[in-house]
Amino acid sequence: MNVTRGFLETGNIHHDGNVSSNGSVGILNISRPMNAAINILTITILFITMISLGCTMEISKIKAHLLKPKGVAIALLAQFCIMPLTAFSLAKFLQMDPMKAVTVLICGCCPGGSLSNIFSLLVKGDMNLSIVMTTCSSISALGLMPLLLYIFSQGFTGLENAVPYIGIITALVLTLVPCAVGIFINHYKPNYSSTVKKAGLNMLIIFSIILAILSGLAVKDVIWMIFMSDVLSVAALMPLIGFMLGYVMSVICRLSPQCSRTISMETGCQNIQLCTAILKVAFSPQVIGPMFLFPLLYIAFQCAEALLLALCFRCYQTVKPQAVGKWNSCLHVFVK
């Protein structure tokens, strides 16, 4: 699909200059070598992340949760209902232009990310459920993500034929391959899992720093556009709404507090590596502009809000026993 041409024809979005007359994102002129380097690094980071994620999965634990699928089913419902609806509602409410809207929708329809496993650990969640949910959402996204994007893109003029479905499906398939490799290593060669995860983390840090530097150089002239009020508002509100509504839905469905905290973290945390890969590879630089950096803005707010919620939970756990102890002491004295 010629996404650039489709976008130009359907929405008449871009004109000469950095910003079009209707406020769309700026046009980038990135050299081919730099663009290729950014694309390769983006895909490499995605592969490393998914292999490392696969190395944390155990087939026996996946089977155990699938045999009692209530928690996983509610988690998937939260992931693929709350986040896409939140993305659509915020984009509509803030009247975002088509390119910004499709970026937000792609981010909102992505499956859960690997960071949710870390945050679930911080809030003392069910780690088995967290890992299984991340796995199941990655697999389910193969069908649900294109479907949800098709449904929600109908609400924006100019997006009906502009979403790169083939590129998205290809990216999703490619994420499942390294994930399967990681599961294979953890199942048949468990001694190598820790080595793969440590090496993957080191490589991830190095490649992420290089990618951040190259991306900054590529968009330095229009990077200010990523910090516009509507983009910042969406990046801040999306994960927070996901965390809150994910917990509320779990409580309504009468899941345990531990499972509710897990689903809360899983709902608000998106697979940012996948989102970045789709935005950078499926769209040309002239179309996506600096909006391919939106996932980085999202993850900054996502981490800050998740850490704040984890801190509040830890403080609550510290204060609650003390309050209960004082109440029991007072009650004991009163009885005497």
ZAKOL-580696 format. One record per residue (C-alpha): x, y, z. Coordinates in steps of 0.05 Angstrom, whole numbers, plus 5000, padded with zeros to 4 digits. Example, Ala and Ser with C-alpha at 12.3 -4.5 7.8 and 13.67 -1.06 7.14 Angstrom:
2
<site px="5246" py="4910" pz="5156"/>
<site px="5273" py="4979" pz="5143"/>
END
This chain:
336
<site px="5000" py="5000" pz="5000"/>
<site px="5027" py="5069" pz="4983"/>
<site px="5012" py="5101" pz="5049"/>
<site px="5042" py="5169" pz="5031"/>
<site px="5000" py="5175" pz="4968"/>
<site px="4938" py="5150" pz="5003"/>
<site px="4946" py="5201" pz="5057"/>
<site px="4956" py="5258" pz="5009"/>
<site px="4896" py="5238" pz="4968"/>
<site px="4846" py="5223" pz="5023"/>
<site px="4860" py="5279" pz="5072"/>
<site px="4899" py="5330" pz="5031"/>
<site px="4941" py="5336" pz="5093"/>
<site px="5010" py="5359" pz="5073"/>
<site px="5033" py="5421" pz="5037"/>
<site px="5101" py="5453" pz="5027"/>
<site px="5136" py="5475" pz="5091"/>
<site px="5140" py="5445" pz="5160"/>
<site px="5067" py="5452" pz="5179"/>
<site px="5007" py="5448" pz="5135"/>
<site px="4950" py="5498" pz="5137"/>
<site px="4906" py="5452" pz="5178"/>
<site px="4959" py="5440" pz="5232"/>
<site px="4985" py="5372" pz="5211"/>
<site px="5054" py="5347" pz="5230"/>
<site px="5116" py="5374" pz="5198"/>
<site px="5149" py="5344" pz="5137"/>
<site px="5217" py="5312" pz="5150"/>
<site px="5274" py="5309" pz="5102"/>
<site px="5317" py="5252" pz="5130"/>
<site px="5375" py="5226" pz="5089"/>
<site px="5366" py="5154" pz="5065"/>
<site px="5426" py="5126" pz="5104"/>
<site px="5401" py="5157" pz="5170"/>
<site px="5329" py="5135" pz="5157"/>
<site px="5353" py="5064" pz="5142"/>
<site px="5396" py="5064" pz="5205"/>
<site px="5337" py="5087" pz="5248"/>
<site px="5292" py="5033" pz="5217"/>
<site px="5343" py="4978" pz="5229"/>
<site px="5355" py="5000" pz="5301"/>
<site px="5280" py="5004" pz="5314"/>
<site px="5268" py="4933" pz="5288"/>
<site px="5330" py="4906" pz="5325"/>
<site px="5305" py="4935" pz="5391"/>
<site px="5237" py="4904" pz="5379"/>
<site px="5268" py="4836" pz="5365"/>
<site px="5313" py="4839" pz="5428"/>
<site px="5253" py="4859" pz="5471"/>
<site px="5210" py="4802" pz="5446"/>
<site px="5265" py="4749" pz="5452"/>
<site px="5278" py="4772" pz="5524"/>
<site px="5203" py="4770" pz="5538"/>
<site px="5199" py="4699" pz="5510"/>
<site px="5255" py="4678" pz="5557"/>
<site px="5211" py="4697" pz="5617"/>
<site px="5153" py="4652" pz="5596"/>
<site px="5142" py="4581" pz="5619"/>
<site px="5096" py="4536" pz="5580"/>
<site px="5070" py="4502" pz="5643"/>
<site px="5048" py="4569" pz="5673"/>
<site px="5016" py="4590" pz="5608"/>
<site px="4976" py="4525" pz="5607"/>
<site px="4955" py="4534" pz="5680"/>
<site px="4925" py="4603" pz="5667"/>
<site px="4893" py="4581" pz="5602"/>
<site px="4857" py="4525" pz="5639"/>
<site px="4828" py="4578" pz="5686"/>
<site px="4820" py="4635" pz="5636"/>
<site px="4777" py="4684" pz="5676"/>
<site px="4835" py="4729" pz="5695"/>
<site px="4866" py="4727" pz="5625"/>
<site px="4799" py="4739" pz="5591"/>
<site px="4784" py="4800" pz="5634"/>
<site px="4854" py="4826" pz="5623"/>
<site px="4848" py="4819" pz="5547"/>
<site px="4781" py="4854" pz="5549"/>
<site px="4811" py="4911" pz="5588"/>
<site px="4872" py="4915" pz="5541"/>
<site px="4834" py="4916" pz="5476"/>
<site px="4772" py="4956" pz="5498"/>
<site px="4796" py="5008" pz="5548"/>
<site px="4859" py="5031" pz="5512"/>
<site px="4832" py="5036" pz="5440"/>
<site px="4769" py="5071" pz="5466"/>
<site px="4812" py="5119" pz="5507"/>
<site px="4857" py="5134" pz="5448"/>
<site px="4796" py="5146" pz="5402"/>
<site px="4760" py="5190" pz="5454"/>
<site px="4821" py="5233" pz="5469"/>
<site px="4837" py="5243" pz="5395"/>
<site px="4765" py="5263" pz="5381"/>
<site px="4758" py="5308" pz="5442"/>
<site px="4823" py="5345" pz="5427"/>
<site px="4805" py="5348" pz="5353"/>
<site px="4873" py="5321" pz="5331"/>
<site px="4892" py="5324" pz="5258"/>
<site px="4893" py="5257" pz="5220"/>
<site px="4967" py="5241" pz="5227"/>
<site px="4966" py="5253" pz="5302"/>
<site px="4901" py="5214" pz="5308"/>
<site px="4927" py="5153" pz="5272"/>
<site px="4990" py="5154" pz="5314"/>
<site px="4949" py="5156" pz="5379"/>
<site px="4903" py="5101" pz="5353"/>
<site px="4961" py="5055" pz="5335"/>
<site px="4991" py="5066" pz="5404"/>
<site px="4923" py="5053" pz="5437"/>
<site px="4911" py="4989" pz="5398"/>
<site px="4980" py="4959" pz="5412"/>
<site px="4985" py="4898" pz="5458"/>
<site px="5014" py="4901" pz="5528"/>
<site px="5088" py="4915" pz="5535"/>
<site px="5143" py="4879" pz="5574"/>
<site px="5150" py="4938" pz="5623"/>
<site px="5084" py="4917" pz="5653"/>
<site px="5118" py="4856" pz="5683"/>
<site px="5166" py="4901" pz="5721"/>
<site px="5111" py="4946" pz="5746"/>
<site px="5068" py="4886" pz="5766"/>
<site px="5126" py="4863" pz="5809"/>
<site px="5131" py="4932" pz="5841"/>
<site px="5058" py="4930" pz="5862"/>
<site px="5063" py="4857" pz="5885"/>
<site px="5018" py="4832" pz="5829"/>
<site px="5009" py="4762" pz="5801"/>
<site px="5073" py="4754" pz="5759"/>
<site px="5048" py="4691" pz="5725"/>
<site px="4984" py="4727" pz="5703"/>
<site px="5026" py="4787" pz="5680"/>
<site px="5071" py="4746" pz="5636"/>
<site px="5014" py="4703" pz="5608"/>
<site px="4973" py="4765" pz="5593"/>
<site px="5031" py="4798" pz="5556"/>
<site px="5039" py="4734" pz="5515"/>
<site px="4964" py="4727" pz="5500"/>
<site px="4956" py="4801" pz="5482"/>
<site px="5015" py="4797" pz="5434"/>
<site px="4983" py="4737" pz="5399"/>
<site px="4912" py="4766" pz="5400"/>
<site px="4937" py="4831" pz="5371"/>
<site px="4950" py="4796" pz="5305"/>
<site px="4875" py="4797" pz="5292"/>
<site px="4848" py="4849" pz="5340"/>
<site px="4896" py="4906" pz="5325"/>
<site px="4880" py="4912" pz="5250"/>
<site px="4806" py="4903" pz="5265"/>
<site px="4804" py="4957" pz="5319"/>
<site px="4844" py="5005" pz="5276"/>
<site px="4795" py="4994" pz="5219"/>
<site px="4735" py="5007" pz="5264"/>
<site px="4762" py="5069" pz="5299"/>
<site px="4794" py="5100" pz="5237"/>
<site px="4725" py="5106" pz="5206"/>
<site px="4712" py="5162" pz="5256"/>
<site px="4766" py="5207" pz="5226"/>
<site px="4762" py="5240" pz="5157"/>
<site px="4823" py="5219" pz="5116"/>
<site px="4841" py="5157" pz="5155"/>
<site px="4795" py="5106" pz="5121"/>
<site px="4848" py="5085" pz="5071"/>
<site px="4910" py="5111" pz="5105"/>
<site px="4923" py="5059" pz="5160"/>
<site px="4980" py="5012" pz="5137"/>
<site px="4946" py="4946" pz="5154"/>
<site px="4997" py="4903" pz="5116"/>
<site px="5055" py="4936" pz="5151"/>
<site px="5021" py="4928" pz="5219"/>
<site px="5005" py="4854" pz="5208"/>
<site px="5077" py="4842" pz="5183"/>
<site px="5105" py="4876" pz="5245"/>
<site px="5060" py="4835" pz="5291"/>
<site px="5080" py="4770" pz="5257"/>
<site px="5153" py="4789" pz="5264"/>
<site px="5144" py="4802" pz="5339"/>
<site px="5116" py="4732" pz="5349"/>
<site px="5177" py="4698" pz="5317"/>
<site px="5229" py="4725" pz="5366"/>
<site px="5180" py="4714" pz="5423"/>
<site px="5173" py="4641" pz="5402"/>
<site px="5249" py="4635" pz="5399"/>
<site px="5253" py="4661" pz="5471"/>
<site px="5201" py="4611" pz="5494"/>
<site px="5239" py="4555" pz="5458"/>
<site px="5304" py="4575" pz="5493"/>
<site px="5271" py="4579" pz="5562"/>
<site px="5237" py="4511" pz="5552"/>
<site px="5292" py="4470" pz="5520"/>
<site px="5354" py="4508" pz="5543"/>
<site px="5333" py="4541" pz="5609"/>
<site px="5406" py="4550" pz="5630"/>
<site px="5415" py="4600" pz="5574"/>
<site px="5354" py="4642" pz="5591"/>
<site px="5387" py="4686" pz="5643"/>
<site px="5447" py="4698" pz="5596"/>
<site px="5401" py="4717" pz="5539"/>
<site px="5362" py="4764" pz="5583"/>
<site px="5424" py="4798" pz="5611"/>
<site px="5456" py="4805" pz="5542"/>
<site px="5389" py="4830" pz="5514"/>
<site px="5383" py="4883" pz="5568"/>
<site px="5454" py="4909" pz="5555"/>
<site px="5443" py="4911" pz="5480"/>
<site px="5375" py="4944" pz="5490"/>
<site px="5406" py="5000" pz="5530"/>
<site px="5461" py="5012" pz="5480"/>
<site px="5416" py="5010" pz="5418"/>
<site px="5363" py="5054" pz="5452"/>
<site px="5415" py="5108" pz="5467"/>
<site px="5440" py="5106" pz="5395"/>
<site px="5369" py="5108" pz="5368"/>
<site px="5351" py="5167" pz="5413"/>
<site px="5412" py="5206" pz="5388"/>
<site px="5398" py="5191" pz="5314"/>
<site px="5324" py="5207" pz="5322"/>
<site px="5340" py="5273" pz="5357"/>
<site px="5387" py="5293" pz="5300"/>
<site px="5334" py="5273" pz="5248"/>
<site px="5278" py="5314" pz="5278"/>
<site px="5316" py="5370" pz="5311"/>
<site px="5283" py="5423" pz="5267"/>
<site px="5211" py="5401" pz="5282"/>
<site px="5218" py="5365" pz="5348"/>
<site px="5181" py="5422" pz="5382"/>
<site px="5117" py="5396" pz="5349"/>
<site px="5118" py="5333" pz="5393"/>
<site px="5111" py="5378" pz="5454"/>
<site px="5047" py="5411" pz="5432"/>
<site px="4991" py="5413" pz="5483"/>
<site px="4946" py="5362" pz="5450"/>
<site px="5002" py="5310" pz="5442"/>
<site px="5026" py="5321" pz="5513"/>
<site px="4955" py="5315" pz="5540"/>
<site px="4943" py="5248" pz="5505"/>
<site px="5011" py="5220" pz="5526"/>
<site px="4997" py="5238" pz="5599"/>
<site px="4924" py="5217" pz="5602"/>
<site px="4924" py="5151" pz="5563"/>
<site px="4967" py="5109" pz="5610"/>
<site px="4934" py="5140" pz="5672"/>
<site px="4864" py="5124" pz="5647"/>
<site px="4887" py="5054" pz="5629"/>
<site px="4915" py="5041" pz="5699"/>
<site px="4852" py="5067" pz="5733"/>
<site px="4799" py="5034" pz="5689"/>
<site px="4838" py="4969" pz="5686"/>
<site px="4835" py="4965" pz="5762"/>
<site px="4762" py="4986" pz="5765"/>
<site px="4742" py="4933" pz="5713"/>
<site px="4779" py="4879" pz="5752"/>
<site px="4745" py="4898" pz="5818"/>
<site px="4677" py="4898" pz="5784"/>
<site px="4692" py="4828" pz="5758"/>
<site px="4710" py="4807" pz="5830"/>
<site px="4782" py="4789" pz="5818"/>
<site px="4830" py="4787" pz="5876"/>
<site px="4867" py="4852" pz="5894"/>
<site px="4932" py="4820" pz="5870"/>
<site px="4902" py="4804" pz="5801"/>
<site px="4868" py="4872" pz="5798"/>
<site px="4935" py="4908" pz="5809"/>
<site px="4966" py="4864" pz="5755"/>
<site px="4912" py="4879" pz="5704"/>
<site px="4917" py="4953" pz="5720"/>
<site px="4991" py="4953" pz="5702"/>
<site px="4980" py="4910" pz="5641"/>
<site px="4925" py="4955" pz="5614"/>
<site px="4962" py="5021" pz="5619"/>
<site px="5029" py="4994" pz="5593"/>
<site px="5032" py="4989" pz="5517"/>
<site px="5084" py="4954" pz="5473"/>
<site px="5122" py="5018" pz="5456"/>
<site px="5176" py="4982" pz="5416"/>
<site px="5123" py="4953" pz="5370"/>
<site px="5087" py="5020" pz="5364"/>
<site px="5152" py="5055" pz="5346"/>
<site px="5170" py="5002" pz="5294"/>
<site px="5102" py="5008" pz="5261"/>
<site px="5104" py="5084" pz="5258"/>
<site px="5176" py="5087" pz="5233"/>
<site px="5174" py="5031" pz="5182"/>
<site px="5103" py="5033" pz="5156"/>
<site px="5101" py="5108" pz="5144"/>
<site px="5150" py="5150" pz="5104"/>
<site px="5187" py="5206" pz="5141"/>
<site px="5148" py="5258" pz="5099"/>
<site px="5082" py="5231" pz="5126"/>
<site px="5097" py="5212" pz="5198"/>
<site px="5140" py="5274" pz="5213"/>
<site px="5164" py="5278" pz="5286"/>
<site px="5103" py="5237" pz="5309"/>
<site px="5143" py="5173" pz="5307"/>
<site px="5173" py="5198" pz="5372"/>
<site px="5104" py="5198" pz="5406"/>
<site px="5115" py="5128" pz="5436"/>
<site px="5177" py="5155" pz="5472"/>
<site px="5135" py="5211" pz="5501"/>
<site px="5082" py="5160" pz="5521"/>
<site px="5131" py="5114" pz="5555"/>
<site px="5159" py="5172" pz="5595"/>
<site px="5091" py="5188" pz="5625"/>
<site px="5074" py="5114" pz="5630"/>
<site px="5136" py="5100" pz="5673"/>
<site px="5127" py="5162" pz="5716"/>
<site px="5054" py="5147" pz="5730"/>
<site px="5066" py="5072" pz="5742"/>
<site px="5123" py="5087" pz="5790"/>
<site px="5080" py="5138" pz="5827"/>
<site px="5023" py="5088" pz="5834"/>
<site px="5073" py="5035" pz="5858"/>
<site px="5100" py="5085" pz="5909"/>
<site px="5030" py="5101" pz="5934"/>
<site px="5015" py="5026" pz="5941"/>
<site px="5079" py="5014" pz="5980"/>
<site px="5064" py="5073" pz="6026"/>
<site px="4994" py="5047" pz="6037"/>
<site px="5021" py="4978" pz="6055"/>
<site px="5069" py="5010" pz="6105"/>
<site px="5016" py="5054" pz="6137"/>
<site px="4959" py="5004" pz="6139"/>
<site px="4990" py="4953" pz="6188"/>
<site px="5009" py="5010" pz="6235"/>
<site px="4939" py="5038" pz="6233"/>
<site px="4909" py="4969" pz="6245"/>
<site px="4958" py="4957" pz="6302"/>
<site px="4940" py="5022" pz="6337"/>
<site px="4866" py="5007" pz="6328"/>
<site px="4874" py="4938" pz="6359"/>
<site px="4914" py="4967" pz="6417"/>
<site px="4860" py="5019" pz="6431"/>
<site px="4806" py="4966" pz="6426"/>
<site px="4844" py="4921" pz="6474"/>
<site px="4850" py="4977" pz="6525"/>
<site px="4777" py="4994" pz="6518"/>
<site px="4756" py="4922" pz="6530"/>
<site px="4799" py="4919" pz="6593"/>
END
